[in-house]
Amino acid sequence: MAGLIEIRRADVFCSIADGGKEARLTLAEAAPRPADWAKRRDRASGRADADELAAIGRGMFAWLDREGRASAWAGAPGDDRIPGVKAGSGACGSERR
């Protein structure tokens, strides 16, 4: 099952391939979060702080799972996935590993 996160103009669209739960967020709401996570990740990585890295991951998942989208994607049968993220109007998906 492929996950899709796509930035189009002033919106962020999140969906699961082949239907399922979808969400639309404003870019203004969504953009600050990844920037904060990236800063926290840089600091935590430099200190090898596994607890902080796990906390960042939990926060990211919780934010994406507000309506059950991330749980549906993560709980689907199949191999582990890496979500695709793309700015613009093109499609992106997840890779199976």
Backbone as CSV, one residue per row, in Angstrom:
resi,resn,N_x,N_y,N_z,CA_x,CA_y,CA_z,C_x,C_y,C_z
1,MET,0.844,-1.172,0.000,0.000,0.000,0.000,0.891,1.237,0.000
2,ALA,0.697,2.099,-0.948,1.517,3.296,-1.091,0.892,4.465,-0.337
3,GLY,1.743,5.227,0.343,1.316,6.454,0.983,1.742,7.622,0.115
4,LEU,0.944,8.662,0.073,1.214,9.816,-0.774,1.086,11.084,0.047
5,ILE,2.132,11.895,0.042,2.090,13.228,0.640,2.534,14.174,-0.459
6,GLU,1.670,15.080,-0.841,1.947,15.939,-1.982,1.639,17.392,-1.650
7,ILE,2.559,18.291,-1.999,2.359,19.721,-1.784,1.893,20.327,-3.099
8,ARG,0.740,20.977,-3.049,0.187,21.666,-4.219,-0.220,23.073,-3.800
9,ARG,0.519,24.020,-4.319,0.279,25.428,-3.999,0.263,25.660,-2.497
10,ALA,-0.903,25.967,-1.931,-0.979,26.287,-0.505,-1.546,25.145,0.325
11,ASP,-1.577,23.918,-0.243,-2.155,22.780,0.462,-1.222,21.573,0.458
12,VAL,-1.401,20.724,1.448,-0.701,19.440,1.528,-1.778,18.367,1.498
13,PHE,-1.666,17.458,0.514,-2.619,16.366,0.377,-1.959,15.079,0.866
14,CYS,-2.639,14.342,1.732,-2.155,13.058,2.241,-3.192,12.008,1.875
15,SER,-2.734,10.917,1.264,-3.676,9.868,0.888,-2.985,8.521,0.854
16,ILE,-3.805,7.509,0.716,-3.347,6.140,0.579,-3.769,5.675,-0.800
17,ALA,-2.845,5.081,-1.547,-3.158,4.597,-2.888,-4.333,3.623,-2.819
18,ASP,-5.073,3.541,-3.884,-6.240,2.649,-3.978,-7.344,3.055,-3.011
19,GLY,-7.468,4.341,-2.757,-8.551,4.823,-1.906,-8.153,4.860,-0.451
20,GLY,-9.122,4.804,0.399,-8.838,4.856,1.828,-8.933,6.273,2.355
21,LYS,-8.368,6.482,3.508,-8.452,7.786,4.165,-7.604,8.825,3.439
22,GLU,-8.136,10.034,3.352,-7.430,11.145,2.733,-7.543,12.357,3.648
23,ALA,-6.611,13.275,3.483,-6.658,14.512,4.261,-6.050,15.639,3.451
24,ARG,-6.517,16.831,3.711,-5.958,18.031,3.106,-5.641,19.000,4.233
25,LEU,-4.405,19.446,4.282,-3.956,20.397,5.286,-3.483,21.657,4.583
26,THR,-3.567,22.782,5.266,-2.995,23.979,4.671,-1.482,23.917,4.835
27,LEU,-0.760,24.396,3.848,0.693,24.410,3.921,1.155,25.284,5.084
28,ALA,0.426,26.349,5.360,0.777,27.227,6.484,0.738,26.463,7.800
29,GLU,-0.222,25.533,7.942,-0.308,24.719,9.154,0.779,23.647,9.169
30,ALA,1.030,23.043,8.019,1.925,21.890,7.944,3.411,22.249,7.929
31,ALA,3.793,23.314,7.282,5.211,23.626,7.044,6.063,23.809,8.302
32,PRO,5.594,24.472,9.336,6.465,24.674,10.505,6.849,23.374,11.213
33,ARG,6.003,22.393,11.187,6.274,21.149,11.910,7.521,20.435,11.388
34,PRO,7.617,20.162,10.077,8.833,19.487,9.597,10.106,20.288,9.877
35,ALA,10.016,21.596,9.812,11.194,22.421,10.103,11.626,22.230,11.559
36,ASP,10.657,22.205,12.474,10.969,21.980,13.887,11.516,20.575,14.103
37,TRP,10.886,19.574,13.477,11.376,18.197,13.623,12.801,18.071,13.108
38,ALA,13.091,18.732,11.995,14.440,18.653,11.420,15.479,19.266,12.369
39,LYS,15.164,20.407,12.963,16.085,21.033,13.920,16.310,20.134,15.134
40,ARG,15.215,19.584,15.653,15.330,18.693,16.813,16.128,17.441,16.453
41,ARG,15.905,16.908,15.272,16.619,15.711,14.816,18.112,15.982,14.705
42,ASP,18.463,17.142,14.144,19.886,17.493,14.024,20.561,17.531,15.394
43,ARG,19.891,18.167,16.356,20.453,18.249,17.706,20.546,16.856,18.344
44,ALA,19.481,16.080,18.221,19.455,14.750,18.840,20.458,13.803,18.190
45,SER,20.619,13.903,16.886,21.579,13.040,16.192,23.003,13.349,16.632
46,GLY,23.297,14.613,16.811,24.636,15.014,17.252,24.979,14.492,18.641
47,ARG,23.958,14.287,19.450,24.160,13.771,20.808,23.888,12.271,20.891
48,ALA,23.503,11.666,19.771,23.102,10.245,19.747,22.003,9.993,20.784
49,ASP,21.028,10.909,20.821,19.944,10.865,21.803,18.773,10.046,21.248
50,ALA,18.807,8.736,21.481,17.788,7.833,20.945,16.398,8.150,21.486
51,ASP,16.310,8.578,22.740,15.006,8.905,23.325,14.366,10.092,22.605
52,GLU,15.153,11.110,22.309,14.624,12.285,21.606,14.247,11.926,20.171
53,LEU,15.058,11.122,19.505,14.735,10.703,18.140,13.431,9.918,18.121
54,ALA,13.236,9.036,19.090,11.980,8.285,19.175,10.804,9.214,19.442
55,ALA,11.004,10.220,20.298,9.946,11.182,20.599,9.559,11.982,19.359
56,ILE,10.527,12.342,18.546,10.240,13.055,17.296,9.400,12.161,16.385
57,GLY,9.799,10.908,16.253,9.041,9.965,15.423,7.617,9.783,15.910
58,ARG,7.438,9.664,17.216,6.086,9.527,17.774,5.260,10.777,17.508
59,GLY,5.878,11.942,17.630,5.166,13.183,17.356,4.750,13.303,15.903
60,MET,5.646,12.904,15.011,5.323,12.938,13.579,4.157,11.996,13.281
61,PHE,4.235,10.782,13.812,3.184,9.803,13.560,1.851,10.292,14.126
62,ALA,1.864,10.811,15.340,0.625,11.298,15.962,-0.003,12.410,15.136
63,TRP,0.816,13.320,14.622,0.293,14.419,13.812,-0.330,13.893,12.524
64,LEU,0.327,12.940,11.881,-0.198,12.370,10.644,-1.388,11.449,10.895
65,ASP,-1.564,10.994,12.113,-2.605,10.015,12.429,-3.840,10.636,13.068
66,ARG,-3.996,11.916,12.953,-5.134,12.584,13.602,-6.478,11.964,13.232
67,GLU,-6.613,11.476,12.029,-7.871,10.859,11.594,-7.664,9.391,11.235
68,GLY,-6.599,8.793,11.743,-6.351,7.382,11.508,-5.640,7.047,10.213
69,ARG,-5.201,8.062,9.459,-4.546,7.812,8.161,-3.238,7.051,8.329
70,ALA,-2.394,7.490,9.223,-1.085,6.854,9.378,-1.224,5.434,9.924
71,SER,-2.160,5.215,10.826,-2.376,3.870,11.355,-2.869,2.931,10.271
72,ALA,-3.769,3.422,9.413,-4.267,2.585,8.317,-3.137,2.217,7.371
73,TRP,-2.273,3.178,7.069,-1.150,2.931,6.167,-0.140,1.993,6.805
74,ALA,0.214,2.259,8.045,1.226,1.448,8.726,0.724,0.043,9.042
75,GLY,-0.574,-0.098,9.282,-1.130,-1.389,9.648,-1.499,-2.277,8.469
76,ALA,-1.321,-1.774,7.269,-1.683,-2.557,6.084,-0.709,-3.715,5.901
77,PRO,-1.177,-4.802,5.322,-0.267,-5.926,5.071,0.848,-5.532,4.114
78,GLY,1.982,-6.170,4.227,3.092,-5.899,3.315,4.348,-5.521,4.061
79,ASP,5.362,-5.234,3.288,6.662,-4.882,3.842,6.654,-3.467,4.396
80,ASP,7.741,-3.129,5.074,7.913,-1.764,5.576,7.898,-0.794,4.408
81,ARG,7.497,0.424,4.691,7.395,1.435,3.647,8.137,2.705,4.037
82,ILE,8.576,3.420,3.034,9.134,4.757,3.208,8.203,5.678,2.438
83,PRO,7.514,6.626,3.110,6.579,7.468,2.379,7.302,8.398,1.420
84,GLY,6.681,8.637,0.293,7.222,9.589,-0.665,6.657,10.966,-0.396
85,VAL,7.473,11.967,-0.571,7.048,13.357,-0.376,7.551,14.149,-1.559
86,LYS,6.683,14.965,-2.151,7.092,15.736,-3.316,6.384,17.079,-3.318
87,ALA,7.116,18.132,-3.632,6.526,19.451,-3.809,6.151,19.604,-5.269
88,GLY,4.982,20.142,-5.530,4.535,20.329,-6.901,3.325,19.496,-7.208
89,SER,3.009,19.374,-8.472,1.775,18.697,-8.849,1.989,17.243,-9.230
90,GLY,3.210,16.743,-9.231,3.451,15.347,-9.586,3.097,14.417,-8.465
91,ALA,2.931,13.161,-8.805,2.584,12.152,-7.808,3.848,11.558,-7.201
92,CYS,3.706,11.032,-6.033,4.794,10.302,-5.397,4.182,9.206,-4.570
93,GLY,4.937,8.193,-4.289,4.406,7.079,-3.522,5.392,6.636,-2.484
94,SER,5.201,5.443,-2.001,6.138,4.907,-1.016,6.878,3.753,-1.626
95,GLU,8.076,3.554,-1.148,8.876,2.430,-1.610,8.711,1.304,-0.623
96,ARG,8.668,0.096,-1.114,8.654,-1.060,-0.225,10.082,-1.541,-0.077
97,ARG,10.427,-1.893,1.138,11.765,-2.418,1.417,11.649,-3.758,2.043
